[in-house]
Amino acid sequence: MTKMLRFVFLWIVCLGIGAGCMVEPLKEPVNRIVLNVDKHFVPDHRVAVFEVEARQEAGQVVLRGKTNVVEAHRALLDSLEVLGLSVIDSLKQLPAAELGEHTWAVTNLSVSPIRKRPSFAAEMVSQAIMGTPVALLDRKGSWYLIQTPDQYVGWITGSSLQRLTNKELKAGIKSTRLVFTEISGTVYSDADELSDPVSDLVLGCMVKGLGKQNGYWQVELPDGRQGFVKIADWMTFEQWAVDQPQVEAVIATAKSLLGRPYLWGGTSAKGVDCSGLIKTAYLSQGLILARDASQQARYGQVLPLTDSTRFEPGDLLFFGASKERITHVALYLENDHYIHASGRVKINSLNPEHANFDAARKDDLVSACRVFNALGTTQITLVRDHPWYN
């Protein structure tokens, strides 16, 4: 933040507190400062961490909690300084110092659950597939707080991760990387489909290629396990990332998941929620989209809803109570039909005259966007342009 922008922000914070800060108890203006900083710098807590508690102790303000937003941390301290308050800053800046140099990791299971809290009983909010690079932010016991390439934040068990230093992450990027292009598959212990399995696979899994023999790649998984995969089921990272995304392939991937069960938090071929289906379909073409439906609706080329004939294959349709309360997303196909995950992955129609018209959503379509006219913009990221992959 520049000095001028910081000054403007501090002025706004003080206005938000108002003259009442001189007569109200100390706790109230301090809490307002925390709230104002939170709203300004972290409007979406799904993609950033700002957990702050401010307490008055012996005439001083003691800050506890954690954040990975450096600008928010600085603005909070500056705002409290404006009020002339004595501050003890015990706020943990992430990534946590106790992580040492190992502030990166790649996931080493075909599909790894990401949870809202560090517990197996906690809600699954997303998934990460094998080979996904993640930033490590904090640790609690055997659990790690991570941030995925789409900026989503959640907890994952350490057994799902291969921890790396920044140097090791970059070395992996320089290796021969392979991307699995089928919906599901297997890593075999030998170059033979009858040999024992080493791991299962889902679309998008990434491994290191060691060499070819008899129609197989010998590969190394992120945790060092080795095995063999059929060459026909894989692309090199360069082929996958450099090829121009094709909307037909996005739709084909979505259709290949027809009948798969709806899974809250699912973003893989093992089960998807509505936005997970969209992410999986677009990732097949080397595109990283935002995680949740309400987030996906913020990006791309906004489309009018006045004439559904203007929709094109690959467009995203958003449903909910309003544009501010989106609860569902679907992928437009053609002729008023769309594919989505609702109970299972299925195809429905916007047209009441069609047999597969979804009457439950007839009044819920609130917005639409086009992804292919916004490639490379915010939260519509080509893998080849993402710094964690390149």
C-alpha positions in Angstrom: 0.0 0.0 0.0 1.4 3.4 -1.0 1.8 6.1 1.7 -1.1 8.1 0.1 -3.4 5.1 -0.1 -2.5 4.2 3.5 -3.3 7.8 4.7 -6.7 7.7 2.9 -7.5 4.3 4.4 -6.6 5.4 7.9 -8.8 8.5 7.4 -11.7 6.4 6.4 -11.2 4.1 9.4 -11.3 7.0 11.8 -14.4 8.4 10.1 -16.0 5.0 10.6 -15.2 5.2 14.3 -16.5 8.7 14.6 -16.2 11.2 17.4 -17.9 8.8 19.8 -14.5 7.0 20.2 -13.6 9.7 22.7 -16.4 8.8 25.1 -17.1 5.2 24.4 -15.2 2.4 26.2 -11.9 1.6 24.5 -13.2 -1.9 23.4 -15.8 -0.5 21.0 -13.6 1.7 18.8 -10.9 -0.9 18.7 -13.4 -3.5 17.5 -14.6 -1.2 14.9 -11.1 -0.7 13.6 -10.6 -4.5 13.4 -14.0 -4.8 11.5 -13.2 -2.0 9.1 -9.7 -3.4 8.3 -11.3 -6.9 7.8 -14.0 -5.6 5.4 -11.6 -3.5 3.4 -8.8 -6.0 2.9 -10.5 -9.4 3.3 -14.0 -9.2 1.8 -14.0 -13.0 1.2 -12.6 -15.2 4.0 -12.6 -18.2 1.8 -9.5 -16.9 0.0 -7.6 -15.2 2.8 -7.0 -15.5 6.6 -7.8 -12.6 9.0 -8.7 -14.0 12.4 -8.0 -11.2 14.9 -8.9 -10.7 18.6 -8.2 -7.4 20.2 -8.4 -7.2 24.0 -7.6 -4.4 26.5 -5.1 -5.6 29.1 -3.5 -3.2 31.7 -4.3 -0.2 29.5 -2.9 -1.7 26.4 -4.5 -3.3 23.3 -3.3 -6.8 22.8 -3.7 -8.3 19.3 -4.0 -12.1 19.0 -4.9 -14.4 16.1 -3.4 -14.8 12.6 -3.4 -13.4 9.1 -1.7 -14.0 5.8 -2.6 -10.5 4.5 0.4 -8.4 5.2 -1.4 -5.2 4.1 -4.2 -5.8 6.6 -1.8 -6.4 9.4 0.0 -3.1 8.7 -3.2 -1.2 8.3 -4.5 -2.5 11.6 -1.4 -1.4 13.5 -1.3 2.0 11.7 -5.0 2.6 12.5 -4.5 1.8 16.2 -1.5 4.1 16.2 -3.6 7.0 14.9 -5.7 6.7 18.1 -2.6 6.9 20.2 -3.1 3.5 21.6 -0.3 1.3 23.1 -0.3 -2.0 21.2 1.2 -5.4 22.0 1.2 -7.1 18.6 0.9 -10.9 19.1 -0.8 -11.4 15.8 0.8 -14.3 13.9 1.8 -13.4 10.4 1.4 -16.4 8.0 3.0 -18.5 6.8 3.8 -19.4 10.4 7.5 -19.2 11.4 7.4 -22.8 12.8 7.0 -24.1 9.3 10.6 -23.1 8.6 11.6 -23.3 4.9 8.9 -25.9 4.1 6.2 -23.4 3.2 5.1 -25.4 0.1 3.7 -28.8 -0.7 2.2 -30.9 -3.4 -0.7 -33.3 -2.7 0.2 -37.0 -2.9 -3.1 -38.8 -3.0 -5.4 -39.1 -6.0 -8.0 -36.9 -4.1 -7.3 -35.2 -0.8 -10.2 -33.6 1.2 -9.8 -30.0 2.3 -11.8 -29.2 5.5 -13.1 -26.1 7.2 -11.4 -27.0 10.4 -8.5 -29.3 11.4 -10.7 -32.3 12.1 -11.9 -35.4 10.2 -15.3 -34.6 11.5 -15.3 -31.1 10.0 -17.1 -30.1 6.8 -15.3 -30.8 3.5 -15.1 -27.5 1.6 -13.0 -28.6 -1.3 -10.6 -31.2 -2.7 -7.1 -31.2 -4.1 -6.0 -33.8 -6.7 -2.6 -35.4 -6.9 0.3 -33.1 -7.8 -1.6 -29.9 -6.9 0.9 -27.3 -5.5 -0.3 -25.6 -2.3 1.0 -22.9 -0.1 1.4 -24.0 3.6 0.2 -21.3 6.0 0.0 -22.9 9.5 0.0 -26.1 11.3 -2.0 -27.7 14.1 -1.0 -31.1 15.1 -1.0 -33.3 12.0 -3.1 -30.8 10.1 -2.0 -28.0 7.8 -3.7 -24.8 6.8 -3.2 -24.5 3.1 -4.0 -22.2 0.2 -4.7 -23.8 -3.2 -3.9 -22.3 -6.7 -7.4 -20.8 -6.8 -6.6 -19.1 -3.5 -9.0 -21.2 -1.5 -8.0 -21.7 2.2 -8.7 -24.8 4.2 -7.2 -27.6 6.4 -5.7 -30.8 5.1 -4.1 -33.7 6.9 -0.3 -34.0 6.7 -0.5 -37.5 5.3 -1.9 -36.0 2.1 1.0 -33.7 1.5 4.7 -33.9 0.4 6.2 -30.8 2.0 8.7 -28.8 0.0 11.0 -25.8 0.2 10.7 -23.1 -2.4 13.9 -24.5 -4.0 12.4 -28.0 -4.1 9.1 -26.7 -5.6 11.1 -25.0 -8.4 13.1 -28.1 -9.1 9.9 -30.1 -9.5 8.7 -27.6 -12.0 11.7 -28.3 -14.1 11.1 -32.0 -14.2 9.2 -34.0 -16.8 5.6 -33.6 -15.6 2.7 -35.7 -16.8 -1.0 -34.9 -16.5 -3.7 -37.7 -16.5 -6.4 -37.0 -19.1 -8.9 -39.8 -18.5 -11.7 -39.7 -15.9 -10.1 -42.4 -13.7 -7.3 -44.9 -13.8 -4.5 -46.7 -12.0 -0.8 -46.5 -11.4 0.5 -50.1 -11.7 3.5 -51.6 -9.9 4.8 -53.0 -13.2 4.3 -52.3 -16.9 1.4 -54.6 -16.9 -2.3 -54.0 -16.2 -2.4 -57.3 -14.2 0.2 -56.1 -11.7 -0.7 -54.7 -8.3 -2.0 -51.1 -8.1 0.2 -48.4 -6.5 -2.5 -45.7 -6.6 -5.7 -44.8 -8.2 -6.0 -41.7 -10.4 -8.5 -39.1 -11.4 -8.6 -36.5 -14.2 -5.9 -33.9 -13.7 -3.5 -35.9 -11.5 0.1 -34.8 -12.0 3.2 -37.0 -11.6 6.8 -37.0 -12.7 7.8 -39.0 -15.8 10.9 -41.1 -15.5 11.0 -42.8 -18.9 9.0 -44.9 -21.4 8.9 -48.7 -22.0 6.5 -51.0 -23.8 3.7 -48.5 -24.1 4.0 -47.3 -20.5 5.5 -44.3 -18.7 7.5 -45.1 -15.6 6.4 -42.4 -13.1 7.2 -41.1 -9.7 4.4 -39.9 -7.4 4.9 -36.8 -5.2 5.7 -38.9 -2.2 8.4 -40.9 -4.0 6.3 -44.0 -4.8 7.0 -45.3 -8.3 5.0 -47.2 -10.8 3.8 -47.5 -14.4 0.9 -45.8 -16.4 -0.3 -46.3 -19.9 1.2 -43.6 -22.2 -2.1 -43.1 -24.1 -3.8 -41.8 -20.9 -1.4 -38.9 -20.3 -0.1 -35.6 -21.7 3.0 -33.8 -20.8 2.5 -30.7 -18.8 3.7 -28.6 -21.8 1.1 -30.1 -24.1 -1.7 -29.7 -21.5 -0.8 -26.1 -20.5 0.2 -24.7 -23.9 -2.7 -26.1 -26.0 -5.5 -23.5 -26.6 -8.5 -24.4 -24.4 -11.4 -25.8 -26.4 -15.0 -25.3 -25.3 -16.0 -28.6 -26.9 -13.5 -30.4 -24.7 -14.8 -28.7 -21.6 -18.4 -29.9 -22.4 -17.1 -33.4 -23.2 -15.5 -33.6 -19.8 -18.6 -32.4 -18.0 -20.7 -35.0 -19.9 -18.3 -37.8 -19.1 -19.3 -37.2 -15.5 -23.0 -37.7 -16.1 -24.6 -39.8 -13.4 -21.8 -39.2 -10.9 -23.0 -38.4 -7.4 -23.3 -35.0 -6.0 -20.7 -34.5 -3.2 -20.6 -31.4 -1.1 -17.1 -30.0 -1.5 -16.3 -32.4 -4.3 -14.1 -31.2 -7.2 -13.0 -34.5 -8.7 -14.2 -37.4 -10.7 -15.0 -39.2 -7.4 -17.8 -36.8 -6.8 -18.6 -33.1 -7.5 -20.8 -30.3 -6.2 -22.2 -27.8 -8.7 -19.1 -25.5 -8.8 -16.8 -28.5 -8.5 -18.2 -29.9 -11.8 -17.5 -26.5 -13.5 -13.9 -26.4 -12.1 -13.2 -30.0 -13.2 -14.5 -29.5 -16.7 -12.5 -26.3 -17.2 -9.4 -27.7 -15.5 -9.3 -30.5 -18.2 -8.4 -27.7 -20.5 -5.8 -26.1 -18.3 -8.0 -23.4 -16.8 -8.3 -22.7 -13.1 -11.6 -21.1 -12.0 -12.7 -19.8 -8.6 -13.9 -22.5 -6.2 -17.5 -21.7 -5.3 -20.5 -20.7 -7.4 -20.9 -17.3 -5.7 -17.2 -16.7 -6.5 -17.4 -17.9 -10.1 -20.2 -15.5 -10.7 -18.0 -12.5 -10.1 -15.7 -13.1 -13.0 -15.8 -13.5 -16.8 -17.9 -11.5 -19.3 -21.3 -10.7 -17.8 -24.2 -11.8 -20.1 -27.7 -10.4 -20.3 -30.6 -12.7 -19.3 -33.2 -11.1 -21.5 -32.7 -13.6 -24.3 -31.4 -17.1 -23.6 -30.7 -17.6 -27.3 -27.6 -15.4 -26.7 -26.1 -18.1 -24.5 -23.2 -20.1 -26.1 -21.9 -23.5 -25.2 -19.5 -23.3 -22.2 -21.3 -20.3 -20.6 -22.0 -20.4 -16.9 -25.5 -20.0 -15.6 -26.0 -18.9 -12.0 -29.1 -19.6 -9.8 -30.2 -18.3 -6.5 -32.4 -15.8 -4.6 -30.5 -12.8 -6.2 -27.2 -11.9 -7.7 -25.9 -11.4 -4.2 -27.2 -14.8 -3.0 -26.1 -17.3 -5.6 -26.4 -20.9 -4.6 -26.0 -22.9 -7.8 -24.1 -22.9 -11.1 -24.6 -24.9 -14.3 -22.7 -25.2 -17.7 -24.7 -24.2 -20.7 -24.8 -26.7 -23.6 -27.1 -25.7 -26.4 -30.8 -25.4 -27.3 -31.7 -24.2 -23.7 -30.0 -27.3 -22.1 -27.4 -27.2 -19.4 -25.5 -29.7 -17.4 -25.1 -29.4 -13.6 -24.6 -31.3 -10.4 -27.8 -31.6 -8.4 -28.3 -34.9 -6.7 -26.2 -36.3 -9.5 -24.6 -34.8 -12.6 -27.4 -34.5 -15.1 -28.8 -32.4 -18.0 -31.9 -30.2 -17.7 -33.5 -27.5 -19.7 -34.5 -23.8 -19.3 -37.4 -24.4 -21.7 -40.8 -25.4 -20.0 -41.7 -27.3 -23.2 -38.9 -29.7 -22.8 -39.4 -33.0 -20.9 -36.3 -32.4 -18.8 -37.3 -28.8 -17.8 -36.3 -28.2 -14.2 -39.3 -26.5 -12.7 -37.6 -26.1 -9.3 -35.2 -23.6 -10.9 -37.5 -21.8 -13.3 -37.4 -18.5 -11.4 -33.9 -18.8 -10.0 -31.7 -17.9 -12.9 -30.1 -14.6 -11.8 -26.9 -14.2 -13.8 -24.7 -15.6 -16.5 -21.1 -15.2 -17.7 -18.8 -16.3 -20.5 -15.4 -17.7 -19.5 -13.8 -18.0 -23.0 -14.0 -14.2 -23.6 -12.1 -13.6 -20.4 -9.1 -16.0 -20.5 -6.3 -14.9 -18.3 -8.3 -12.4 -16.3 -8.9 -12.5 -12.5 -9.8 -16.1 -11.3 -9.9 -17.4 -14.9 -6.3 -18.4 -14.9 -4.5 -20.4 -17.6 -2.3 -23.0 -15.8 0.6 -22.0 -18.0 0.5 -18.5 -16.5 0.1 -19.6 -12.9 3.4 -19.0 -11.0 2.9 -22.1 -8.8 3.1 -24.3 -11.8 5.7 -22.5 -13.9 
